[in-house]
């Protein structure tokens, strides 16, 4: 058989040789074009202008190929004509260009570094967020690491267009485009956060250390996330469960000089080699801070502490998966004594005072007044591939929120006075469920259909006074979102309808609420719709336009809150004499976003938006304090009007040189009360931030990824306030301010284990200032100079066997 194979091979070779000779002879008498035109050039790095040796250059029409020499030069001899040159080099984006030759041509290429190729890759079983037409900002990686130790609302201010309404150093409530509380939805690991988020003094009860990524959808996202997402959505996304055998850990340590804050957070991830479908994670955080110091004095009773933990177990196969998640958040936060006064005279004297009468030295003690909060989340989520048609997902969650508030002054003759019990103690329990089906791509269409439901109720402890009434809230919704992507275009549209049933039972004001004197039932149907388009005309430019229509039903607190709450006195709209009952809000939101991205020199994004809200519900301070048995307090009440929000978000960065990066961001909000034809109260002032960063990226050695960054943060005075402001508020908006910040960091390598270390100084020159969106601005200055040390240690404990 071997002999026959050799004979056949020899015969085939002879045949091909005869054919080649005959063709060559036949063409010998024909005139041949002289392919001697020179095509040459140099391949260089776009930034350093250094030659790239070994780059591959291909003439696509003739398949001629060569590699550049040590200086990046290449050379071809080709015929006259039109050709396409393709240039590629590892770590750089490939380029293709057209060349027309009628004579010798020199064509140089400047290749752009490809950030995806240059960085090390970590392959994980994580779903990629689907493209959207809405403006979306992400905080992750080193940018997120630079916020460790801060609460969630404070960290989110790194994102343009996001500010915070604040109560002292420990309570930050995220504000997106001037909207907050019931109009900004928080999703904690896919579960809609349902605590008692209606209070401005109620910070998000979420441990930010649990997140490996924070995403903010700026603008109405009510079709997907419910009618309360009028202002936007914040997605708190933990690191996905490990999908390869082994165990790894992550430890972060934070220390701050101003208030003596110490924080430690650890995460442990594992995947079993014998059961690769099974993964688990355990995480815990301890955080404690003492008395905050302004540039001139310590702020009494301004400490806080947290003890949080979470755990998750998942089973995942290519066709189905299941995950169980549980987290608990615990915090105690001191409330400023100066916000409590025994009489109206004392309170009015305290407002605007250069410094509070009650100052102290440094201490970790937390005395009355303070709040004690615990929030539990239990989640069960699963998915199932529905053949080739799509994927079915189910998420069920149970949340319990326990809040105790201790007043500074307790009423006399209180039979509970000897027992240091809270004056206000209430519980909120919420059950949520969502069933979602995502269909597979079909002729460019992708989309999802879903059902969502919420059941919520609240209770008071024995002896607690009533601040908001007993209520049950039952909400059901259905939605449909569809996307079509073709070439450079992405179109997106969605519809949602919700039905809300709110049953409110108010007690006798002279009792603890056990005897009901009023019961009211409210039913609302709140539709939502959205439409958007994104156009990518080039690799760098993206243009998005979106519009949304949403109706939001008023919450129980906006109608019926009444009483002392964290040193303030609040009154719901329905209890204001002569006020008309609250109507559902109707919001029409439009936005245009233009982005320039993936450019080696300049990148940036501009968003222009308008949000027109009819029957806008808002809270205002009153110039007349309220006197109760618990002292005298600044009073706040809910009102309703029509408002128009207009604004601009801007971010940009410019690579000045290979190691120098200039970054800018800013936001502007203009809000008009269109019924009264005046500016709306308590809106963010204009703000801007600039930073200059030097990166020293050494690929080898003990110190790698070193950087130093100088930043400036400026906030203007809020001059766009309602007419006759002295009749609307106890204190005029404070002056604007500019703060300088300095930060430096590096990655220290000991063997194969990196140690990330950074040191940051905020308010470098210890400037004295007050912020318009801080409720403590009536009584005290903001934090002075603060030095922060952060250490991050990733550990690979065990690895999969090969």
N, C-alpha and C positions, 0 to 999 in steps of 0.2 A: 504494500500500500504506500509505503514511503517512497518507493521508486516511482510509482505512478504520479505522486504529488510533485516530485522534482521535475519530471518530464513535462507536466502540465504548466508548471511555473515557468520553465525555460521557454516553452512555446509562446506563452503570453508575453514574456519580455521581448521576444523576437518580433512579435506582431506589433507591439507598441513602438519598437525601434524603427521598423519599416514605415509606420505611419508618420512618425516624427520627421524622418528624412524626406519623405515625399512632400510633406507640407512645407518644410524649409526650402526645398528646391523650387516648389511652385511659387513661393513668395519672393524668391531671390531676384526674379526679374522685375518685381514691382518696386516703385519708389516708396521708401519708408520715411516717415517723419523723423526729424532729429529730436529726440527727447533729451535735450541737453540744457534745458532752462533750469536755472538754479533757484531753489526754494529753501531758504534758510532763516534762522532767527535764534532767539534766546528765550529760555523759560526761566522766570525769576519769581521770587516771593513778592506778593503785592506790598507787604509792609516793609521788609528789610531791604528789598531790591537785590537780594543775593541770589546767585544762580542755583538752580535745582538740578543736581547731577542725577542721572538715571531716570529722568522723566520720560514717559513713553509718548511718542508722536506718531500718529497713523494718518495716512492719506486714504480716506474711506473708499474712494472710487477705484484706486489701484491696489489697495491693501498693502502698500509699502509701509514699513514700520521701522522705526529707529529709536534709540535712546540717547538722551543728551549726554554730553561729556562732562568732565569735572567742573566746567564753568557754566553748564546749562545750555550749551550750544547744540543745535541740530542742523542737518543739511540733507537735501534731496536733489536728484536730477529727474525732472519730469517734462512731459510735453506741454505745449500750450493748451489752455483750456480752463474750465472752472472746477475747482476741487473743494472738498470739505476736510479740514484738518481737525483731528480730535486729539486733545492733550490731556493726559492724566498723570497724577502723582500721588502716592500714598499720603493721606493726611490733608489733601487739598481737593476742592471741588473741581471735577472735570469740566473742560470747556471745549466747545466745538465752534468753528468759525469758517466762513466761506472765503476762498482766495481765488482771484481771477488772474491768470498768468498770460501775459503777452511778451514778457521779458523777465529778467531776473527780479525776484521779489524777496524782501526781507520782512518777516512777520514775527514780532515778539509777543510773548504771552506773560501776563502777570496773574498768577494763580492766587485765589483766595483760600486761606486756611479753612478747613471744614471742622467746626467745633465738635461735631458728632464723632468724626473720625479721630480727632486728636485726643479726646478724652477716653479713659478706660471705660469699657462697657460692662454693665451688670444686667444680666438677663433675668427678668422676674416675670411671674405669671400675673401681670397687672393689666387691667383693661385701660386702654387709652381713651381719654375723654373725647367724645364725638365733637367734630367741628361745630361751631355755633356762630350765628350772626350777631350775637350780643357782645358788647365790650366785656372782656374777661381778663382779670389780672391774677397772677400766680405768685405766691411767696413760698419758695422752697430752697433747698441747698444751703449755701453759705448765707444768703440773705435771711433765711429763716433762722439759721443758727445765731445770727447777730441779734435776734430778739429774745433768745432764751433767758428766762427769768422774769420776763414781763407777762402781764395778763393778756388774754386774747385781744380785747379791744384796743389795748395799747400797741400790741405788735402789728395789728392790721393797719395802723396809720402809716406804715411804710409804703402803702399802696396809694397812688394818686387818686383823689376823689373820695378817699375814706378818711374821716375824722372820728372823733369820739366825744360823746357827751359824758362828762366826768363828775364824780363825787369823791374828791380827795385822791390820795395816791394809790388806792387799792381797787377802785371801781371805775372801769372804763366801758362804756356801752358803744359798740360800733355804729357809726352814722355814715350812710352812703348817700351822696348827693343831697345832703340835708335831711334825710329821713332816718328814723331809728325805731327801736322798740318793736311794736306790733307790725311794723312795715318792712323789717329786715328779717328774713328767715335764716336760721342757723341749722345746718345739717351736721350732726356729730356722728361720724362713721355711718353715714347714710340714714340716720334717724333724725327726724325733725325735732329740734330741741324745744321741749314744752315744759318750762318751769313756771316761774311767776315773773316772766320777762317784761311784763307791762310796766314795772316801776323803773323810773330813770335811775334810781339808786340800786337797782338790781343788775349787777354785772353778769355776763354769760357764765353759767356754772359749768364750765368746760376747762379741763386741764390742757393748755396749749402744748405741753410736752408730748402729748399723745399724737400730735400731728407731725407727719413728715412733709405735708404739703397743705397750704392754705390757698383756697381759690375764692375769689370774689367776682360774682356776676353783677356788674354794675348796671342797674336798670331793671325794670319790671320783669320778673321771671315767674309770674303767677300761673301760667299755663302748666308748667311742669311741677311747681312746688307749692301751689296753693295760693289763695287770694291774699294772704298776708305778705307775700313777697312783692309788694308794690315798689319798694325801694331797691331791692336786690337780694342776693343770696350769698351766704358765706358757707363754703364747704370745708369742713375740718376732716382731712383724710389721713388716717393712720398709715404706717408702712404696711404693705401687703404681707400676708403670711408667707413664710419661707416656703419655696417650692423645690428645694434641693436638700438632700440629706445632710444633717449637721446641726450645729448649735452656734449661734452668735449672740453677742451682747453689745449694748450701747450704753455708755455712762456719760452724763452731762453734769458738771458742777458749775455753779454760778455764785459769785459773791459781789455785793455792792457796798460801797463805803458810806453813802449818805444815810441810809436807814438800817444798816447792818444786815441787809437781806442775805440769807443763805438759802440756796436751792440745790437739791440733788434729785436727779431723775435717772432711772435705770430701766432698760428694756431687755428682755431675754426672749429670743426666738429659737424655735426648734422644728426639725422635721426628722421623722424616723426613717432609717434606711430600710427596715423591713416592712414598713407601712408608708410608702412615699406619698400616698394620698392624704395622710394625716399631718397637720401642722398645728403649731400652738404659739401663743405669745403671752407673756406676763409683763406688766409695766407698773411702776409706782413712782410717786413724786412726793417729796417733802419740801415745803417752802415756808419760810418765816422771815418777817421783817419787823423791826422795831420802830421807834419814833422817827418820823421824817424830819429833816432839817431844811428850812428855807435858808436863804443867804444870811439871815440875821438871827434866827431863833428856831428852837425845836417846836414841832406842832404836836401838842398833847394828844394822846390817845389815837395816834395815826398808824399804829401797827396792825399787822394782819398775819394770818398763818393758814396753811393748807396742808391737807393730807389726802392724797388721791391715789387710786389704783385702778387698773383695768386688766382684763384677761380675755383671751379669744382662743377658740379651738375650731379648726376647720377641716373638712374632708372634701377633697376636690378631685374629680376625674374629668376626662374630656367631655363627658356627656351630662354630668350633674355634679352639684356641689352643695355643701351645707356649712354654715358658720354660726357659732354661738358666741355672743359678745356680752360682757358685763363690765360696767364701770361705776365707780362711786367717787363723788367730788365732795370734799368737806372743807369749809372755810369759816374763819371767824375774822370779822373786820371791825375795827374801832371806828366810831363816829365822832366827829369833831365836837368837843364840849361847847365851843363858842357858838355853834349853831342852835344851842338850847339856851334860853334865857328865862328868868323868873317873871319878868314883866315886859310890857311893850317898850317902856323907856330903856331898859337895859338892852333889849334886842336892837333898837334903832341906834343906840350908841355903839353897839358892836359892829354894825354894818359900815364898812368902809374904813374902819380903824386901821392904822398902819400895821399893827400886830395885835393878836388876841390878848386879852387880859390874863388868860390862863396859859402860861407857857411852862415848860418843864425841861429837865435834862433827858438824856437818852435812856430809854427803857423798852423792854420787850413786853411789858405788862399791858393788857387790854382791859380797861375798866368800862363801866357804863358811860355812855351809850355804845352799844355794839350790836351787830347782827351775826347770828350763827346759822349757817346754811348747809344742807346736805342734799345732794341730787344723785339719784340712782337711775341707771339705764340698763335694761336687759333687752337683748335683741336676738332674734332668730331669723336668719336669712338663708335662702336657698335658691338655686337655679336648676333648670332642666332644659337641655337642648330639645326642641320640638322638631326633630329630624333635620331636614334641610330648610324648613320653613322659618326657623328663627329660634328664639330663646325666651323661656318663661321664667320670671323672677317673683319671689314672694318674700316680703319683709314684714315681720311682726315685732312690735316693741312695746315695752311697758316702762313707764317712767314715774318716779315718785320724787316730789320736791318738798323738803321740809324746811320751813323758815321760821326762826325765832328772832324777835327784835326786842331789845332791852332799852327802855328809855333812861335818860339821865335822871329825871325826876319821877318818883313814884307817888301816886296819890296818897294822901294821909288816910289813916284808918283802913288801909288795905289789908285784909286778912291774910294776904299772901306775901306781905312785905318782908316777913322774916325768912321766907323761903327763896330767895333770889330766883324767882321764876320770870319768864318773859312776859311783858305786858301784851305782846302780840305774838301768837303762835298759830301758824296755819299750815295746812298740807294741801298740795295739789297733785292729783294722780291723773295720768294720761295713758290711754291705750291707743296705739296707732297701727294701721295695717295698710299695705300697698301691694297690689297685684299688677305686674307689668309684663307685657309681651312685646318684645322687639322683633320685628320681622326681618328676614334676610334681605339683602340688597336685590332689587328687581328693577332693571332698566334705569339705573341711576337713583332709584328711590330707596331710602331707608327711613324707618320710623318706629313709633311705639304707641301702644294703646294701653291705658291703665285705669285702675279703680283705686281710690284711696278713701280711708275713713279714720275718724278720730272720735274718741269718747273721753271726756274730761270732766272732773268734778273736784271741788275743794271742800275742806273741813277745817274747823277750828278746835283747838285744844280747850279743855275745861279751864275756865278762868281767863281766857284770852278775850280781849275786846274785838269787836267786829270792824274791820277796815273796808273790805269789799264783801258783798253779800255771798251767801251760799249760792252756788250755781252749778248747773250741769250744761255741758256744751257737746252737742252731737253734730258732727259734720261728715258729710259724704260727698265725694266728687268723682267725676269721670273726665278723662282727658285723652286727646289724640294729637300727636305731633308727627309731622311728616317733613322729610328733607329730600331735596333733589339736587344732585351734584353732577355737573357735566362740564368738563374742561375747566375753564377759569371761573365758572359760576357755581354758587351754592345758594339755593332758595330754601327757606324754612317757614313753615306755618303751623299754627296749633290752635286748638280750641279746648276749653275746659268749662265745666259747669259745676258749681257747688251748692249744696243745700245745707244751711246751718240752722240748728234749733237751739236757742239759748233760753234756759229756764232759770229765772232768778228769784230767790227768796230772801227778802230783807227782814231783819229782826227789828224788834223795838229798840230804838236808840238808847233807851235807858237800861237795857239788859245786855247780856252777852250775845244775844241773837238766838237764844233757844226758843223764844216765843215769836212766831212769825206774824207780822202785821201786814205784809204786802207780798204778793207773788205775781210775777209778770213773766209772760212767755213771748219771746221774739223769734220770728222765723224769717230767714232771708234766703233768696236765691241770688247767687253772685257769679255771673259769667265772666270769662276772660278769653281774650283772643290775642294772637301775636302773628306778625308777618315780618320777615326780614330777608335780606339778600346780601351776599358777599361776593365781591369780584376781585380776582387775583390776576391782573393783567401781566404781571412779570414775577420773577423770582423774589423781588424785594417789596413790591407794592401790594397792599391789601386795602380795599374800600368796603365798608359794611354800612348798611342802612337798615334800621329796624323800627318797628312801631308796635305798641301793645295797648290793649284796652282792658282795664281791670276794675271790678267792684269789690270793695272790702267792707264787711259788716263791722259795726262798732263792737268793741270788747266790753266785758262786764265792768272793768275798772274805769273805762272812759265814761260810763254811764253812772256808776253808783259808788265809786270810792269815796270814803269819808273818814277823816280822822288824822291823827298824828302818825307820821311815817318817816323814820330815820331823821328826826329833827325837823321835818317839814310837815305842813298841814295841807292835805289834798282834798279836793272836792270834785266829784263827778258832775258831768253836765246836767244830768236829770235832777240833781239836787240843788242846782242854782235857781233861785227864785225867778220866775218869769221866763226861763230859758225853754226854747222849743226842744222836743225830743230829738236825739241824734239820728241822722239819716246815714245810710251807707255811703262811703266815699266812692266816687267814680274817677278813675285816673286814666288819662291818655298820655302815654309816654312815647316820645320819638327820639332817636339818636343817630348820629352819623360819626363813624370812626374811620380814620385814615391812618394806616400804619406803614412804616418803612422799616423792614426787618432783614436779618441775616446778611447785613452789609458789614464788611470788615472795618469801616470807618465810622459811619453815622447810622444810628437806629433811633426810631422814635415813634410816638403815637399821639394822635390828637382825637379827643372825643368831644363832640358838641351835642348837647341834649336839651330837651324841654319836657317837663312833666306837668301837665295841667290836671289839678285835682279839684273836682267839685265837691263841696261839703267836706273840706279838709278839717280833720279833728286835731287840735293842738292844745298844748298846755301853756299857761301864762302865769307869771308871778303877779301877786297883787300888792299894792303899796300899803295896805292895811294889814298888819299882823293879826293873827288869831290867838286869843287868850284862852287857855284851857287849864284844867287842874294839873296838867303836866308841864305848864310853863307857857311862854309866848313863842310863836313860831311864824316863820315866813309862810305865807299861804299861796297855794297854787290851785288853779281850777282849769277844767277842760271847756273849750269853746269850739265853735264850728264856723267855717267861712269857706270861700273859694280862694285857691292859691295857685300861682304859676311859678314853677321852679325852672330856671334856666341856668346853664353852667357850662364850664369847659374844664376838661382834664388834659394835662400835658405831661408827657414823659419823653426824655431824649438822652442820648449818650453819644459822645464823640471820642474816638480813639486818637488822642493828640499825637501819640507816638506808640511804639511797640509796647512800652511799659506804662504809659500814662493814659488814664481814662477820665474824662469829664462827664458828669451826669447831672441832669436837671429834671425837676418835676414841679408841677404846680397845679392848683385847682382854684376855680372861681365859681361861686354860687350866687345867683341873684333870685330872690324870692319875693313876690309881690302878693299882698292881700288884695285881690281884685274887687272884692265887695267894698272894702273901705278905701281902696285906691291908695295904699301906703305899703311900706316895706313890712315883711313878716318878721316877727320877733324870734330871737334865739336861733339864728342861722349862722353857719360857719363863716368866719371872715376869710378874706383872700390870703392864700399862703403859698409859699414857694420854698424849694429846697435845692441846694447845689452842693456837689461834692467833687473833689479831685482825689483820684486814687492812683497810687503807684504800686505796681505788681512786680515782684522779683521772682520770676518763675524759673527756679533751678531744677533741672530734671534729676539731678543726683545730689548727694550730700545729706547731712543730717537735717538741715532746714530747707524746706520746700514750700512753694506757694506763699511766700511772705508778702505782706502788703502793708501799706500805711495809707490812711484816708482822712482827709480834712473836710468837714462838712459845715454848712451854714443853713439854718432853718429860720425862716422869717414869717411872721404872722402880722398882718395889718390890723389896725384898730377897726372894729366893726362900726362903720358910720351909717350903714343902711339899716336903720331901725325905725319902728313906727313913730309917727308924729307925736309930739308932746310926750317924749319917752319918760320924763320925770313923773308922769301920771301913770305909767305902765309898769315901772320897776323901781325897786328901792335903790338901785345903784346903776349909774351909767356904765356902758361898756368900757373896759380898761384900755389902756394904751397898748399899741402894738409892740412887738418885741422881736429881737433877732438873737438866736443862740448859736454858738460855735461848738462843734463836737469834733473829737479826735479819736481815731481808732487805729490799732495796729494788730497784726496777728501773723501766725505762721503755723506750719505743720512740722512737728518734730518727729523724726523717724528714729526709732530704736529697733534695729533689726527690721522685722516685717510689720511692726505695729506702729501706726501713726498716732500722734498725739496733737490734736488741734487746740491751739491756745490763742486767745485774743484778749486785748485790754482796750477798753473804751472809756472815754471821758465825755459825759454829757454836761451841757451848760458850763463850758470850759472856764469862762470868766466869772462864774458865780453871779450871774445877773439876777436881779430882783424883778419879778413880773407876775401878772395874773392873766388867766385865760378866760375869755368870755363864755366858753362852753363848760366851765367847771363851776358847779354849784357852791363850791367853797370860796369862790372869788369874792363873795360878800364879806368874808371874815379873815382871809389869810392869803399869803403869797404862795407861789408854786415852789417845787423842789429846787434846791440849790445845786451846786456842783456834785456830780455823782460819778465815781470811778467804779467800773464793772470789770471783773475778771471772769472769763468763761473758759472752761476746759471741756473738751469733747474727746472721748476715748472709745472708738469702735474696736470690738474684739471678735475674732473668729476663734471660738473655743474648740470646736471639733469640725471635721470636714468629712465629706463623703469619701468612701473608699473607691479607689479607681480599679 
